Amino acid sequence: MISGLYAITPDWVDTTLLLAKAEQALAHGARVLQYRNKLADAGLAREQALALRALTAARGACLIINDDLALAQAVNADGVHLGGQDGDLAQARAMLPRNMLLGASCYNDLSLAHAAIAAGADYVAFGAVFPSRTKPQARRASLELIATACAELPVPVVAIGGITLQNAAEVIAAGADSVAVIAALFDAPDVGIAAGQFDRLFHVKP
């Protein structure tokens, strides 16, 4: 199940650093880890994904692979996440084992989410909720949209884009099942402490 802190890896080619930081995140509250590395060639991507598969399995966490169905299947990941330009969702669902999760980026469009679910998506992501350093030109998804999506949709809703420890509580209060974080987690002075702080936000009673 997709819930809680959803960590997304930065574009690091230093595998030792990536694994050390990912382990800290997983040890202190990240329940989902998405492998996303736009700088890795096929060999490095496989190496890093296999290593992250071992880490997530040891921690009982969920490993999602960004954009790459073949890699997700090769490393026995828990799922794959596709953006709007990353292929047909229904075709991807047909190619994946039934127990492998399919996530879909829906940006700021609720109709995309309904279509994604109809095509077989197991969870949907909206964003950027706030200005994002990773994708500064990304379309913005309001907290009101997050709230509406959570009320209407039968699958978990992930919020992404510019989420920090200072604003994550607003997103969670809007109903998001999960918050996806890159910079505010992996660029933190202590990834473990940051992960624990994000995790605790999901357990604070309103």
N, C-alpha and C positions, 0 to 999 in steps of 0.2 A: 504494500500500500504506500502511496506517495503522501507523505505528511512531514511536518516539522521542517528542519533546516535541510535545504537542498543545495549542496555545495557543487559548484561548477569549476572545473580546473582551469587555471590560466594557461596561456600559450608558453609553457616552459619546456625547453628541450633538455634541461638538466633533470634527468630521471631521478637521481638521488634526492635532489631538493623537492621535487614534486611528491615523491613517495613519503618523505619525512613530514611535509606539511599536510598531506592528505591523511596520514595516520593520526596526526594531532586533531584534525577536524573530526575524524570518525570516532576517536577515543572520547571526545567531549561533546558529542551530541548530534553530529550530522547523520541523518538517517538515509539520505540519498546522496550519491556522488555521481555527477555526470562527467564523463571524460570528453573534453572538448579541447583540441589542440590544433589550431589552424597552421602551425609552423612545423608540425611533425610530418615526415615522410611515412610511407606505408610501413616500413620496417620499424621505425621508432614508435609509431602509433600502436603497432601490435605489441611491442615490448612493454610500453607503458600501460596499455590496457590490460594485458595479462597480469602485470604486477598489481594493478589496482583491483583486479578481480580477486586476487588472493587477499588483499587487505580488506575489501568489503565483505568477503565471505567470512573472514575471521571475526569481523565485528557484527555480523548479522545485518549488514546494511545493504542497500539496493544499488547496483551499478547500472547506470544508463550510459549508452554510447550515443554521442551526438552525430547525426547525419549519415552513419555508415552501417547499413544492415549487415553487410558481410562481416565486418569486424565484430559487431555485436554477437553474431552467431558463432564466430570463430573463437571468441574468448568466453563463450557461455555467459554473456551478460544477462542481467535481469530485464533489460529493455533497451529500446532505441528511441531517440527523440528526433523528430523531423520538423524543419522549418518550412515556410511556405514555398520555397524554391527547391526543396530537397526530395521531391518525388511524390507520387500519388499515394495517399494514405491507405486507400482500400487495397491497392496492389501490395503495399508493404505489409498490411495485416494478413493478407493471403500467403505471403512468403514466410512470415514469422511463425514459430511454434505458438500455440494458443496460450501457453503460460508465460510468454515473453511480453512485457509491457510495451505499449506504443504510446508515445507522447507527441503532442502537436502544439506548435506555436500558433497562437491565434491573435497576437498583436493587440489591437483594440477593437476587435470585430467579433461580436457575440454570434453573428450568423456563421462565421468560420468555425466557431466552437461547436455549434449544433451540427454542422456538416462533418466535422472531424469525428465527432462521437458516432454519427451515423455510419461513418466509414470504418469504425472500429477502434478509435482512439480510447485509451484507458485513462488518460488524464490530459488536461489542456493547460497551457500557459499563456498568461496575458502580460503585456508590458511593451515598452518600458513604463513602469509606474512612476518613476522619478527620472530625472536626467541621468544618463548612463555614460560612464567613461568608456566602456567597452563598445557600445554602439551609440555614439552621440547623436546620430540622425534618426534613431529609432522612433517610430510612432509612439505616442503617449497613451497609456490606458489609465483612466481615472479610478480613484477608489470607489466611486459610485458604480463603475462598470464591474469592478471586482465583486462588489456586494451583490449586484444583479446576477452575475454569473454563478456565484455560490448559491443563490436562492433558486436559480432555474435549472442548473445542470446536475446530472446524476453521477458525475465523476469528480475526482479531486481537482481543485483549481490551484495552480501554481502562479504566484506573482513574481515577476522578474524585472530588473532594470533599476539601477541606482539605489537599491535597498541597503540601508545601513542600520547600525544599532540604534541610531537616533530616530529613524522613521519606520522601522519594521513593525512596531507595535500598532501603528495606524493600519497597516496592511492586514495584520492578523485580526484586528478588531473589525475590519471590513468583511472578514470571513474566510480569507485565504487559508487553504489547508496546508500550504507550504510556501516558503519564501526561498527563491533561488538567489544565491549570492556568489560573486566572484571576488571583486576587489576588497570589499569590506571584510572578507574573511581571509583570503590568501595574502593580502598586503598588510594585515594586522601585525603589530609587533610580536604578538603571541597568538598563533592560530588557535591553539587549544582554548585559551581564555575567551577569545572571540566566539568560538563555536559554542561554548558553554553559555555565554551570555545570550546568544541567539536562541538556543534551545530553551532557556528559562522563560523567554517571552511567551512561549506556547503553553506554559503551565501557570501563568499568572491569571488569577480569577478576575474577571471584569468587575 
